[in-house]
């Protein structure tokens, strides 16, 4: 039987933009404290103009694995390459339960915190989300980042914007710009599987 982790994430939660937040560096410490032999792989998938897209895969030996995707641009951060990689890694760790288990949805956008900067993934308001059974992403509109990411993945699999719109219309009854967050996420996953296959 594996030893129980001695890492206490509650000691490292910070307040950002009115919500509780566990930085990616502490998620990594937590993951490594439980799985020192765990495997982490990141890859720069796309770097067009001033926008970068990273993929991160985190694997637990003899257990699960998760892939996270992150995109950032120079308009958001001067060090957008590093931020995109951090976002991808944070999402993969979150999918394995490290740091964002109280998050109401999986939309990790850059959230302004002050004039001095922004975080890579969304802060969590634990009081607001405690006991919540489902995310509200089913009816919230897709974010501009989701739409840009959808269009980038579509180009990689050889779809024009018109073909992407047609696929969204056929599957969800809406054009890409009219998708909900949940539907946009579903379409992103579908295109990622197509690209990997």
N, C-alpha and C positions, 0 to 999 in steps of 0.2 A: 504494500500500500504506500502511495506517495505521501511524503511529508506535507503537512499543511503549510502554506505560505505564511511567512511572518510579515509580509508587506501589508501595511495598513493604509489603503488609499485615502481614507478620510483625513489623515494627517496632512495630505498634500493638496487637497482641494482648495482652489482659490476662488475669489469672487471676481467675475468679469461681466461687465454690462448688466449687473443685477442678478446674475445667475451663478450657480456653482459650476466649476470647471476643473477637470483634471488634465493638465498639460500632457502632451504626447510623450515628453521625456519621462514622466512618472509612469505612464502606461507601459513604456519600455522597461523600466525598472521592475515594475510589478510582473510583467511577462517573464523577464529573465530570472526573477527570484523564484518563480514557479517552474520554469522550463529553461534551465541554463543551456540545454542542448537544442533548444528550439531554433528553427531556421527562418531567417528573414532575408527576403530578396526584393530589391527595388529596381525598376527599369524606367528610363526615360522613353516613353512610347512615342511622343510627338513633341516637336519644338518648332512651331511655325510662327514666324514674326516674333512677337513678344509674348507668346502664350505657350506654356509648357504643360504636358499631360504625363503624369507618372502612374505606374502600376506598382503596387506593393503586395507581396504574398508572404503571409506569416503561417508557419506550419508548426504544430505541436507534435513532437515525435510520438508515434503510435496513437495520435488523436486527430483532432480536426485541423482544418486549414481554412484560411479566408483570404480573399483578394480585395484590396481597396484601390480606388482610383481617385486621383486628385489633379485638379487643374488650377492654374493661377496665371495671371498676366502681369506685365510690368505696370499696368494701370493700377493694380491693387497693391503690389509690393515691389520694392527695388530688387530684393533677393527672391524673385518669384520662382526660380528653379528650386531652391531649397524649400520654399513654402509648399510648392506643389508636391514634392517628395514627402514632406512631413504630413501633409493632409492625407495622402494615399496611405501612408503607414498608420496614421491615427484611425482611419476608417477600417483598415484590416484588423487592427487590434480591437476596435470597438465591436466588430462583427464576432470576435471571439470572446467578448464580454469584458474587455479591459477598459474601464473608465467611463463608458457612456451608457451603462445599462439603465439609467433613469432618463435618458434622452427621449423626448416625445417623438422624434422622427430621425431619419438618417440624412437630413440636409445639413451638411457641414460647410457653410459658406463663411467667407471672411466677415467677421462682425466687428464693426468699429468699436474700440474701447475708449479711445481718447484721442487727443491731437497727436499723441506720441506713437500710435500704432494700432494694430489689429491682431486678433488671434486667427489661427488657421481653421479651426473648427469651432462650431457653435458652443457657447456656454450653455449650461444646464440649469434650469430653475427647479431644483429638487422638490421644493415645497409645492410648486404648481403641478409637477408631474407625478408625485407620489400616489400610488394606487391607480394610476391611469391605465386603462386596459388597451386602448388603441390610439394610434397617432391620428392627427387630423389631416394628414397628407392626402387623404382620398379626395378632399374637395378644395384644398389649397391649390392655387395655380402654380404651374411649373415655374421655377426661378429662371432668370436670364442665364445663369451658369449652366443649369441643366440643358437648356435649349442649345447653348453654344457647344456643350459637350456632345449632345445628340448629333448635331450637325457635323462635328469633327469625326465622330465614330462612323457616321454614315458615309462620309467621304472615304474613310479607310476601307470600308467594305464595298465601295463602288457605287453608292447611291447618290443621286443628285438630290438637291433640296426638294424638288417636285416629287421625286419618287419616295423620299422620306415622308413628306406630307401625305402622299397617297396611302402609304403603309399605316401611318398614324390614323388617318381617316377610316381605313378599312377595319383596323383593330379596335380603335377606341371611339370612333365616331366624331373625332375632332382633328383639326390640323395641329401641327407640332406646337405652335404658339398658344393653342387653346387647351393643351393637356393639363391635367392635374399633376401635382408632384408625384403621386403614387404611379399614375400611368406613365409619366416621363421616366421614372425609375425602372419600371417594368420594361419599357422600350429600350432603355440603355442596356439593361441586362441581356435582353434578346440580341441586340446588336453586338455586344461583347462576346456572347457565345458564338455568334456567326463569324466574328473576326477570328476567334481562337480556333474554330473548326476548320 
